[in-house]
Amino acid sequence: MKAPSTETPEAKPATVATVQAVAKPSLDQDAIRALAEARHGDPFSILGAHAAERGQRVRVFMPGARAVHLLAGDGDQALGELSRTDESGLFEGILSPAQPYRLRVIWPNDGNADGEGIEQITEDPYTYPLLLGEVDLYLFNEGRHWELGQQFGSQTVVIDDVPGARFAVWAPNAVAVSVVGDFNSWDARRHPLRLRRASGVWELFVPRVAEGAAYKYHIVGSQGPLPWKADPLALATEAPPATASRVASVSTFEWRDQDWLAERAGRQGPDAPLSIYEVHAGSWLRPQNNENGSDDAEQTLDWSALADKLIPYVQAMGFTHVELMPIMEYPFGGSWGYQPLSLYAPSARYGSPDDFRRFVDRAHAAGIGVILDWVPAHFPTDAHGLARFDGTALYEHANPFEGWHQDWNTLIYNMGRREVRGFLIASALEWLERFHVDGLRVDAVASMLYRDYSRKHGEWVPNVHGGRENYEAIEFLKTLNTVVSERHPDVLMIAEESTAWPNVTRPANENGLGFSHKWNMGWMHDTLDYIRTDPIYRSYSHDRLTFGLVYAFSERFVLPISHDEVVHGKGSLLDKMPGDAAQKLANLRAYFAFMWTHPGKKLLFMGCEIAQPREWNHDAALDWAQLDDPGHRGVQSLVRDLNHLYRELPALHTFDCDGLGFEWIIGDDRANSVFAFLRRGRVGDASVLVVANFTPVTRHAYRVGVPQLGHWRECLNSDGQLYGGSNQGNGGGIEADAIAAHGQPASLNLTLPPLAVLILQPSFEIPV
């Protein structure tokens, strides 16, 4: 055997690639015209590099370009210039031998054809292989892709060491789709997408597009071009009134809320105190005008300023959670966010997505949970949005009796499409997982459950059995809550459901909808009707305060005094109260004390805690100047103390959702409008007695039965001087008498202040 040579062989000279000119276009005129009109549905079949007899034919469509050159793919070596084969912008050449290449495009400089052009060096988008995996597409079509926000829409990615943006959009009935943006002069001819036909998803990798680039989709439907569409899965957007989406990258935000997340299950369980402060981020507080110190009506606080001001306020007031009205990007400010179009992107009104993450992180550091209002029931008709997205009713129902929401002039999601259900569920998970929010309050659930919701006879389509139940929406809600509970059993899923639909908070596998809580709209309507009644007539409405206890434990309820009660001509909460100014404040204080001691978690809309006199206006800050008045400051102090008492006394929250924790003492004193009940916790927890007098008459020597002798401490008196009341009461406490009353072995001989609630607790508790 011959020994191997130790000599280094001479390197052979590399074959120098060249670009050979092309005299005429290799495409027929129909194809060229389709490219020129941005309606070619298969750009990869004709653009990029294709095998040719002497190498590869390179076709580039660059409308408006002065010249296109090829460079070596691994350097700046010039390979030659492509020929312009059609004035529409088609450039071609034969690259021999075939090899990777880049494009050097020369653009006119400000339209001056004689001046030096602007040079752009980039890779050819039409040389890249398929982008999305088959599993991604399969799961998407099945409605079970829970990571849509990280795979679809626009993503900054690196392919073969080239940075850029990957675009993917569902438009199965489109003839052609292009991405337009500030990276291609908003020219729909420049970047047509490739259709993954089986899935209906269009995709394209555009090299060198960076995070923050603005873009939309140009979609050609069967009837022609549509208005440019924002990306349904955009992770970031332009600030309204601009409507474009923005390219985003996977966040590298460094979370510091590990301790909060580890404790969240205990903080949000059915036996935990849950006191929610509902906030509209744009009108809680406005920046001050530097010239005169007044609120600047044109500006809102950003997430950083809200973290500085709102979080300490919520913490000091004793609320456990802040609930933000929808912050998913929405075009019309007057919708307050309830008509969103970008269900994956926080509104740019308040800053970047990472700015919002920082707000959540700081809330958690302060011991405050964050709940978001989320709207899967309907969406607005704005031309740049989801309406007839690919020229057909894609996200919505085609039949207006199913797809048109008469109350809000919006479109209803078609829950019969698996892709639509998956799109919505993945949105919910995006907020829970990528933004660490602690719960979602699902808006307008009742409108989803019933096919005839707010419709007259003959204006709705029955289900397959001829009934009014919306089976598809029911299945969506069950799936949503099942997926969320499996992945995040410690988060809150709260239904705004205004009917008597059964088992809203029962698990889906037990024939329920699977929510953790439901807003108790019946309690809210009944109690507000009662408290707005003149006290002289309250005896006739007595049952409105007691009826809620008939069903109080049929679901896990939140008692909501929300924004809905202080808008659209309903006036402020204070304005609903009868009597003169002092009586209005006293009524409001008594109502709050009754609410905080009633079984059920609590929710209060911003401004109610300061007894704002005027109806809420989303274009102006709350009337914080009202706190200069002792009466309004007193209401605020009462809400603060109620929150702290609610959290500190287990009897007031442990059995919020269980009848074991409630017992009527007096529920039938209609003549005096007096109510008394006990709240109990677990064995060893001191019970709490609540006594309410809803008349403006002080009642002396009013005997109330209690379960034990001893001293009963007056924990709170809503008529206290601290709160702006007349300071009548029981001197901070009272001894129980060995006189049986109301089925109890002992009793208290109380002074009941006018329009007030007393909260008392024994100084010691005998376990029973």
C-alpha positions in Angstrom: 0.0 0.0 0.0 1.3 3.4 -0.9 1.9 5.8 2.0 -0.2 8.9 2.0 1.5 12.0 0.7 2.5 14.6 3.2 2.5 17.4 0.7 -0.2 20.0 0.7 -2.1 19.9 -2.6 -2.4 23.1 -4.6 -5.7 24.8 -4.0 -7.8 24.9 -7.2 -9.0 28.3 -8.2 -12.7 28.9 -7.3 -15.1 29.2 -10.1 -16.1 32.8 -10.4 -19.9 33.1 -10.6 -21.3 35.6 -13.1 -24.7 37.0 -13.9 -25.6 36.6 -17.5 -27.9 39.2 -19.0 -31.5 38.3 -20.0 -33.0 40.0 -23.0 -36.7 39.4 -22.4 -38.9 38.3 -19.5 -39.2 34.6 -18.9 -42.7 35.0 -17.4 -45.9 35.4 -19.4 -47.7 38.8 -19.2 -50.5 37.4 -16.9 -47.9 36.5 -14.3 -46.1 39.8 -14.6 -49.4 41.7 -14.4 -50.5 39.7 -11.3 -47.2 40.7 -9.6 -47.6 44.3 -10.6 -51.1 44.4 -9.2 -50.1 42.6 -6.0 -52.5 39.7 -6.6 -50.2 36.8 -7.4 -51.0 34.0 -5.0 -47.9 31.9 -5.5 -44.8 34.2 -5.6 -42.3 31.5 -4.7 -43.1 29.7 -7.9 -41.7 32.5 -10.0 -39.5 34.7 -7.7 -36.2 33.9 -6.2 -33.8 31.3 -7.7 -34.9 28.5 -10.0 -32.9 25.9 -11.8 -31.8 26.9 -15.3 -29.7 25.2 -18.0 -26.5 27.1 -17.1 -27.0 27.6 -13.4 -30.0 29.3 -11.9 -32.4 31.9 -13.0 -32.9 34.7 -10.5 -36.0 36.8 -10.6 -36.6 39.8 -8.4 -39.6 42.0 -8.4 -38.6 45.5 -7.2 -41.0 48.2 -8.5 -39.4 51.5 -8.5 -35.8 50.2 -8.2 -33.1 51.7 -10.5 -31.0 48.6 -10.5 -30.5 45.2 -8.8 -27.2 43.6 -8.5 -26.2 40.2 -7.0 -23.5 39.8 -4.4 -21.9 36.6 -3.2 -23.9 35.2 -0.3 -20.9 35.0 2.0 -19.4 38.4 1.2 -19.6 41.6 -0.7 -18.1 40.2 -4.0 -20.1 41.6 -6.9 -21.5 38.9 -9.2 -23.2 41.1 -11.7 -26.3 43.1 -12.5 -29.7 41.7 -13.2 -31.5 42.8 -16.3 -34.7 44.8 -16.1 -37.0 42.6 -18.2 -40.2 44.5 -17.6 -40.8 48.2 -16.7 -43.2 47.1 -13.9 -40.1 46.2 -11.9 -39.1 42.7 -12.9 -35.4 42.0 -12.9 -33.8 38.7 -14.1 -30.5 37.1 -14.8 -28.8 33.7 -15.0 -26.4 33.1 -12.1 -23.7 30.6 -13.2 -22.8 28.5 -11.4 -25.7 28.3 -8.9 -24.7 29.6 -5.5 -26.1 31.6 -2.5 -26.5 35.3 -3.2 -27.6 38.6 -1.8 -29.3 41.5 -3.4 -27.9 45.0 -3.8 -30.8 47.2 -4.8 -30.3 50.8 -5.9 -33.3 53.1 -5.2 -33.9 56.6 -6.5 -32.9 59.3 -4.1 -36.0 61.5 -3.5 -37.2 60.8 -7.0 -34.1 62.4 -8.6 -33.2 60.0 -11.3 -29.9 61.7 -12.0 -28.7 61.8 -8.5 -26.8 59.1 -6.6 -29.2 56.3 -5.6 -29.8 54.8 -2.2 -28.3 51.4 -1.7 -30.0 48.5 0.1 -28.3 45.2 0.7 -30.5 42.3 1.7 -31.1 38.7 1.3 -33.8 37.5 -1.2 -37.0 36.5 0.8 -37.9 34.1 -1.9 -35.0 31.8 -1.4 -36.1 30.7 2.1 -37.8 27.3 2.7 -41.1 26.7 4.5 -41.2 28.5 7.8 -43.9 27.2 10.1 -43.8 23.5 11.0 -46.5 21.0 10.1 -47.3 20.5 13.8 -47.9 24.2 14.3 -50.3 24.4 11.3 -52.1 21.2 12.4 -52.6 22.4 15.9 -53.8 25.8 14.6 -56.4 24.3 12.4 -57.5 22.0 15.3 -57.9 25.1 17.5 -55.4 23.7 20.0 -52.3 25.7 19.4 -51.8 27.5 22.7 -48.6 29.3 21.7 -50.0 31.3 18.8 -48.6 34.5 20.0 -45.1 33.1 19.8 -45.4 31.5 16.3 -47.9 33.5 14.3 -48.2 37.2 13.6 -44.8 38.8 13.2 -41.8 37.5 15.1 -38.2 38.6 15.0 -36.2 35.5 14.1 -32.7 34.6 12.8 -32.6 32.2 9.9 -29.2 31.0 8.6 -27.5 33.8 10.7 -29.8 36.4 9.0 -32.0 38.5 11.3 -35.4 39.5 10.1 -39.1 39.2 10.7 -41.3 36.2 10.1 -44.9 37.0 9.1 -47.8 34.5 9.3 -51.5 35.2 8.9 -54.6 33.1 8.5 -56.6 34.1 5.4 -57.7 30.8 3.8 -60.1 32.5 1.2 -57.7 35.2 0.0 -56.4 35.2 -3.6 -53.1 36.9 -2.5 -51.6 38.4 0.6 -48.7 40.8 0.9 -47.1 42.5 3.9 -46.7 46.2 3.7 -44.8 48.4 6.1 -42.3 51.1 6.6 -39.6 48.6 5.5 -40.9 48.5 1.9 -42.5 51.9 1.5 -45.9 50.4 2.1 -45.8 48.9 -1.4 -48.0 45.8 -1.6 -46.0 44.6 -4.7 -42.8 44.1 -2.8 -43.5 41.3 -0.4 -46.2 38.8 -1.4 -46.6 35.9 1.0 -46.6 32.2 0.4 -49.8 30.2 1.0 -49.6 27.0 3.1 -52.7 25.8 1.2 -53.9 23.0 3.6 -54.0 25.3 6.5 -55.0 28.6 4.9 -51.9 30.3 6.5 -49.8 32.7 4.5 -46.1 33.2 5.6 -42.9 35.0 4.6 -39.6 35.8 6.1 -38.4 39.3 5.3 -34.7 39.7 6.0 -33.3 42.7 8.0 -36.7 43.9 9.3 -36.2 44.9 12.8 -38.3 45.0 16.0 -40.6 48.0 16.0 -41.3 48.1 12.3 -44.8 49.1 11.4 -46.8 46.9 9.1 -50.2 45.7 7.8 -51.5 43.1 5.4 -52.6 43.8 1.9 -55.2 41.1 1.2 -56.9 40.4 -2.2 -60.2 38.7 -1.8 -62.3 37.1 -4.5 -63.9 40.5 -5.2 -60.6 42.4 -5.2 -58.3 44.2 -2.8 -59.5 44.8 0.8 -58.6 47.7 3.1 -55.2 47.1 4.6 -55.6 44.9 7.7 -53.8 45.1 11.0 -52.3 41.8 12.2 -54.8 39.8 14.4 -51.9 38.3 16.3 -49.7 41.4 16.6 -47.8 41.6 19.9 -47.4 45.3 19.6 -49.2 48.2 17.8 -48.9 51.8 16.9 -50.5 54.2 19.3 -54.1 55.2 18.3 -55.4 56.8 16.2 -52.7 55.1 14.1 -53.7 51.5 13.3 -50.7 49.6 12.1 -49.2 46.6 13.9 -45.6 46.5 15.0 -43.0 43.8 14.7 -42.2 42.4 18.1 -39.6 40.0 19.5 -40.0 37.5 22.3 -39.7 39.5 25.5 -36.6 39.1 27.6 -38.2 40.9 30.5 -36.6 39.8 33.8 -39.5 39.0 36.2 -39.0 39.3 39.9 -42.4 38.0 41.1 -41.4 34.5 41.9 -42.5 34.8 45.5 -45.9 36.2 44.5 -46.5 33.4 42.1 -45.5 30.8 44.6 -48.1 32.2 47.1 -50.8 33.0 44.5 -52.9 29.9 45.0 -53.4 30.8 48.7 -54.1 34.5 47.9 -56.8 33.7 45.3 -58.5 30.6 46.7 -62.3 30.6 47.5 -61.5 31.1 51.2 -59.2 34.1 50.6 -60.2 37.8 50.9 -60.7 39.2 47.4 -61.3 42.9 47.2 -60.9 44.3 43.7 -60.5 47.9 42.6 -61.7 48.4 39.0 -59.8 50.9 37.0 -59.9 52.6 33.7 -56.2 53.3 33.1 -56.7 56.4 31.0 -58.9 58.3 33.5 -58.0 57.3 37.0 -55.5 60.2 37.1 -54.3 62.6 34.4 -50.9 64.3 34.1 -51.0 67.9 35.3 -50.6 70.8 33.0 -47.3 72.4 33.9 -48.6 75.9 33.4 -51.6 75.9 35.6 -51.5 72.7 37.6 -54.8 71.4 36.0 -55.2 68.0 34.5 -54.0 67.7 30.9 -57.1 66.4 29.0 -54.9 65.3 26.1 -52.6 63.1 28.0 -52.8 59.9 30.1 -50.4 58.3 32.6 -48.2 55.7 31.1 -47.5 52.3 32.8 -44.5 53.7 34.7 -46.5 56.6 36.2 -49.4 54.3 37.0 -47.0 52.0 38.8 -45.7 55.0 40.8 -49.2 56.3 41.7 -51.9 53.7 41.3 -50.2 50.7 43.0 -49.3 52.6 46.2 -52.9 53.9 46.3 -54.4 50.5 45.9 -52.1 49.1 48.5 -52.8 51.8 51.0 -56.6 51.4 50.4 -56.3 47.7 51.3 -57.6 46.3 48.0 -56.1 42.9 47.2 -56.4 43.3 43.4 -56.6 45.9 40.7 -58.9 45.0 37.7 -58.1 46.9 34.5 -60.8 47.6 32.0 -59.6 46.1 28.7 -56.1 47.2 27.7 -55.9 45.0 24.6 -55.4 47.5 21.7 -58.6 49.1 20.7 -59.3 51.8 18.1 -62.1 53.8 19.7 -61.4 55.4 23.1 -65.1 55.8 23.8 -65.5 52.0 23.9 -63.2 52.0 27.1 -61.5 49.0 25.5 -64.5 46.8 25.2 -64.2 46.8 21.4 -60.6 45.5 21.0 -59.0 44.5 17.8 -55.6 43.3 18.9 -56.2 40.6 21.5 -52.5 39.9 21.9 -51.1 43.4 22.3 -51.3 45.9 25.2 -52.5 49.3 24.1 -49.7 51.5 23.0 -51.6 54.4 24.6 -49.7 53.5 27.9 -46.4 52.3 26.7 -44.7 49.2 25.4 -45.6 45.5 26.2 -42.6 45.4 28.5 -43.7 48.6 30.2 -46.9 46.7 31.1 -45.0 43.7 32.3 -43.1 46.0 34.6 -46.4 47.4 35.9 -47.6 43.9 36.7 -44.2 43.0 38.3 -44.4 46.1 40.6 -48.0 45.3 41.5 -46.9 41.8 42.6 -44.0 43.3 44.6 -46.6 45.4 46.5 -48.8 42.4 47.2 -51.4 43.4 44.6 -52.9 41.0 42.0 -53.7 42.2 38.5 -56.9 41.1 36.7 -57.7 42.1 33.1 -61.1 42.5 31.5 -61.0 40.3 28.4 -63.6 40.4 25.5 -64.1 37.2 23.5 -67.7 37.9 22.7 -67.5 40.4 19.9 -65.3 42.8 18.0 -65.7 46.1 16.1 -66.3 46.6 12.4 -63.3 48.9 11.7 -62.0 48.3 8.2 -58.5 47.6 9.4 -59.7 44.9 11.8 -61.1 41.4 11.7 -64.3 42.1 9.8 -64.4 40.1 6.5 -60.7 39.6 7.0 -60.0 37.7 3.8 -63.0 39.0 2.0 -65.3 36.5 3.7 -66.9 36.2 7.1 -63.8 34.5 8.6 -63.8 35.4 12.3 -67.5 36.3 12.4 -70.7 34.6 11.4 -71.9 35.3 7.9 -75.6 35.4 8.9 -76.3 38.7 10.6 -78.8 37.0 12.9 -75.8 35.2 14.3 -72.9 37.5 13.5 -74.2 41.0 14.2 -74.5 42.4 17.8 -77.4 44.9 17.8 -76.6 46.3 21.2 -73.1 47.4 20.4 -73.0 47.4 16.6 -70.2 44.9 16.6 -69.6 41.5 15.1 -69.8 38.2 17.0 -67.0 35.6 16.9 -67.9 32.4 15.1 -67.3 29.8 17.9 -68.1 27.1 15.4 -64.7 27.6 13.8 -61.9 25.7 15.6 -59.3 28.3 14.5 -61.4 31.1 16.0 -61.8 29.2 19.3 -58.1 28.5 19.4 -57.2 32.1 18.5 -59.2 33.3 21.5 -58.0 30.7 24.0 -54.4 31.4 23.0 -55.0 35.1 23.6 -56.2 34.4 27.2 -53.1 32.3 27.8 -50.9 35.0 26.3 -51.9 37.4 29.1 -51.7 34.8 31.9 -48.4 33.4 30.8 -46.5 36.2 29.0 -47.7 39.0 31.2 -48.2 37.1 34.5 -51.7 38.5 35.1 -53.6 36.8 37.9 -56.9 36.5 36.3 -59.3 37.4 33.5 -62.8 38.9 33.9 -64.6 37.6 30.8 -66.9 40.2 29.5 -70.5 39.7 28.2 -70.7 36.0 28.9 -74.6 36.1 28.8 -74.5 37.4 25.3 -72.5 34.4 24.3 -74.6 31.8 26.0 -77.9 32.7 24.3 -78.6 32.8 20.6 -81.5 35.1 21.1 -79.7 37.5 23.4 -81.2 40.9 23.0 -83.0 39.7 19.8 -86.7 39.7 18.9 -88.6 36.7 17.7 -87.5 35.9 14.2 -84.2 37.7 14.5 -82.1 34.7 15.7 -81.1 31.3 14.5 -82.0 28.4 16.8 -79.4 25.7 17.6 -79.6 22.2 16.1 -82.3 21.2 18.6 -84.4 24.3 17.9 -83.4 25.9 21.2 -81.8 29.2 22.3 -78.6 27.9 23.9 -75.4 28.6 21.9 -73.8 25.2 22.0 -70.6 26.4 20.3 -70.0 29.2 22.7 -70.7 26.9 25.7 -68.2 24.5 24.4 -65.7 27.3 23.9 -66.1 28.6 27.5 -65.8 25.1 28.9 -62.6 24.5 26.9 -61.2 27.8 27.8 -61.6 27.3 31.5 -60.5 23.7 31.3 -57.2 24.6 29.6 -56.6 27.5 31.9 -57.3 25.5 35.0 -55.0 22.7 33.8 -52.1 25.1 33.1 -52.8 27.6 35.8 -55.1 26.3 38.6 -54.2 29.3 40.7 -55.6 32.1 38.4 -59.0 33.7 38.5 -61.5 33.3 35.7 -64.5 35.6 36.4 -67.6 35.6 34.4 -69.7 38.7 33.8 -72.9 36.6 33.5 -76.2 38.5 34.1 -78.7 35.7 33.9 -79.6 32.6 36.0 -77.5 30.2 33.8 -76.7 27.3 36.2 -73.3 26.0 37.3 -71.2 28.9 36.0 -68.6 28.2 38.6 -68.9 24.4 38.6 -66.0 22.6 36.8 -66.6 21.8 33.2 -66.3 18.1 33.8 -69.2 18.4 36.2 -71.5 20.0 33.7 -70.4 23.5 34.6 -68.8 26.3 32.6 -65.7 26.1 34.8 -65.3 29.7 35.9 -63.7 30.4 39.3 -66.2 33.2 40.1 -69.3 35.0 38.7 -70.4 38.5 39.0 -73.6 38.7 41.1 -75.6 41.0 39.0 -78.9 40.2 40.7 -77.4 41.2 44.1 -76.2 44.4 42.6 -79.5 45.4 41.0 -81.6 44.5 44.1 -79.4 46.3 46.6 -79.0 49.4 44.5 -82.8 49.5 44.0 -83.2 49.3 47.8 -80.6 51.9 48.7 -81.9 54.4 46.2 -85.4 54.1 47.7 -86.4 56.9 50.2 -86.0 55.4 53.7 -89.7 56.1 54.4 -90.6 53.5 51.7 -87.8 51.0 52.4 -90.1 48.7 54.4 -91.9 47.9 51.1 -88.6 46.9 49.5 -87.2 45.0 52.5 -86.9 41.7 50.6 -84.5 43.2 48.1 -81.8 43.0 50.7 -82.7 39.6 52.0 -83.4 37.8 48.7 -79.7 37.6 47.7 -79.1 35.2 50.5 -81.5 32.7 49.0 -79.0 32.0 46.2 -75.8 33.5 47.6 -74.0 30.2 47.8 -75.2 28.7 44.5 -72.1 30.0 42.8 -68.9 31.6 43.9 -69.9 35.2 43.6 -68.2 38.6 43.3 -70.4 41.5 44.4 -69.8 44.1 41.7 -70.3 47.8 41.8 -68.7 48.4 38.4 -68.3 51.1 35.8 -71.6 50.0 34.3 -73.5 51.6 37.2 -72.0 55.1 36.8 -72.3 55.7 33.1 -74.8 56.3 30.3 -77.0 58.7 32.3 -77.1 56.6 35.4 -75.3 59.2 37.5 -72.7 58.5 40.1 -73.2 56.1 43.0 -73.5 59.0 45.4 -76.1 60.6 43.1 -78.3 57.4 43.5 -78.6 58.0 47.2 -81.7 59.7 48.6 -81.9 62.6 51.0 -79.8 65.7 51.6 -76.0 65.9 51.2 -75.3 64.4 54.6 -77.9 61.6 54.2 -76.5 60.7 50.8 -73.1 60.2 52.2 -74.5 58.3 55.2 -76.5 56.0 52.8 -73.4 55.4 50.8 -71.3 54.5 53.8 -74.0 52.1 55.1 -74.3 50.5 51.7 -70.5 49.9 51.5 -70.4 48.5 55.0 -73.3 46.1 54.1 -71.6 45.1 50.9 -68.2 44.4 52.6 -69.9 42.2 55.2 -72.2 40.4 52.9 -71.0 37.0 51.6 -69.2 37.3 48.3 -65.9 38.8 47.0 -65.9 42.5 46.4 -65.4 44.8 43.4 -65.6 48.6 43.4 -65.2 50.9 40.5 -62.7 53.8 40.9 -64.1 57.0 42.1 -66.9 55.4 44.1 -64.6 55.2 47.1 -64.3 59.0 47.2 -68.1 59.4 46.7 -67.5 61.2 43.3 -70.6 63.4 42.7 -70.6 63.3 38.9 -71.0 60.4 36.5 -67.7 58.9 35.3 -66.2 60.5 32.2 -63.5 58.5 30.5 -62.0 61.7 29.0 -61.2 63.2 32.4 -59.6 62.3 35.7 -61.5 61.4 38.8 -62.6 64.3 41.0 -59.7 64.0 43.5 -60.3 67.5 44.7 -63.4 66.2 46.4 -61.1 64.8 49.1 -60.8 68.3 50.4 -64.3 67.8 51.8 -64.4 65.9 55.1 -67.5 64.0 54.0 -65.9 62.6 50.9 -62.6 61.9 52.7 -64.7 60.0 55.3 -66.1 57.7 52.7 -62.6 57.0 51.4 -61.4 56.2 55.0 -64.4 53.9 55.5 -63.6 51.9 52.3 -60.0 51.6 53.4 -61.0 50.4 56.9 -63.6 48.0 55.4 -60.9 46.5 53.2 -58.5 46.0 56.1 -61.2 44.6 58.3 -62.3 42.2 55.5 -58.8 40.9 55.2 -58.0 40.8 58.9 -61.1 39.0 60.1 -61.4 35.5 58.7 -65.1 35.3 59.5 -65.7 38.0 56.8 -64.0 36.1 54.0 -63.3 32.4 54.7 -66.8 31.3 53.8 -67.7 33.9 51.3 -68.8 31.1 49.0 -70.2 28.7 51.6 -73.4 28.9 53.6 -71.6 27.6 56.7 -70.4 31.1 57.3 -73.7 32.9 57.4 -76.6 33.0 59.8 -79.5 35.5 59.9 -80.2 37.0 63.3 -82.8 39.5 62.2 -84.1 39.4 58.6 -87.7 40.3 59.1 -87.8 43.7 60.8 -89.4 45.3 57.9 -91.0 48.1 59.9 -87.6 49.4 61.2 -85.5 48.5 58.2 -83.1 46.7 60.5 -81.0 43.7 59.5 -78.6 41.6 61.6 -76.6 38.6 60.7 -73.6 36.6 61.8 -70.5 35.8 59.7 -68.5 32.8 60.9 -65.0 31.5 60.0 -63.4 28.2 60.9 -63.4 26.7 64.4 -61.4 29.1 66.6 -62.1 32.2 64.4 -64.1 34.8 66.2 -67.5 35.4 64.7 -68.7 38.8 63.5 -72.0 40.4 64.1 -73.3 42.9 61.5 -76.3 45.1 62.3 -77.7 47.6 59.8 -80.2 50.4 60.3 -81.3 51.8 57.0 -83.5 54.6 58.3 -82.4 58.1 59.4 -83.8 57.3 62.9 -81.4 56.5 65.8 -82.7 53.3 67.5 -82.0 53.1 71.2 -82.1 49.9 73.3 -82.5 47.7 70.2 -81.9 44.1 71.4 -80.0 41.8 69.1 -79.4 38.1 69.9 -75.8 36.8 70.0 -74.4 33.3 70.5 -72.4 34.1 73.6 -71.9 36.3 76.6 -68.9 38.6 77.2 -67.7 41.8 75.7 -68.5 42.6 72.1 -66.1 45.0 70.5 -67.4 47.6 68.0 -64.9 47.0 65.2 -66.5 49.5 62.9 -69.3 52.0 62.9 -70.1 53.6 59.6 -71.6 56.6 61.5 -68.3 57.3 63.2 -67.0 60.8 63.3 -63.9 59.6 61.4 -66.1 58.8 58.5 -68.1 62.0 58.6 -71.0 60.6 60.6 -72.9 61.8 63.7 -70.7 59.5 65.9 -73.6 57.8 67.6 -73.0 54.2 68.7 -72.0 52.1 71.6 -68.8 53.6 72.8 -66.6 51.1 71.1 -68.1 48.0 72.7 -70.8 46.5 74.8 -71.4 43.6 77.2 -73.8 40.9 76.2 -76.7 40.2 78.5 -77.9 36.7 79.6 -81.2 37.4 77.8 -82.1 35.1 75.0 -83.2 36.7 71.8 -83.7 35.8 68.1 -82.9 32.1 68.9 -79.6 33.0 70.5 -78.7 32.4 74.2 -77.5 36.0 74.8 -78.2 39.4 73.4 -76.8 42.9 73.1 -78.8 46.1 74.0 -77.6 48.3 71.2 -77.8 51.8 70.0 -78.3 51.7 66.2 -77.0 54.9 64.6 -79.1 56.4 61.7 -78.3 55.1 58.2 -75.4 53.1 59.5 -73.9 49.6 59.9 -72.2 48.3 63.0 -69.6 45.5 62.9 -69.0 43.8 66.2 -66.9 40.9 67.4 -66.6 39.1 70.7 -63.4 39.7 72.5 -63.0 36.0 72.7 -64.5 33.1 70.9 -65.7 29.8 72.4 -65.0 27.0 69.8 -68.2 25.1 68.9 
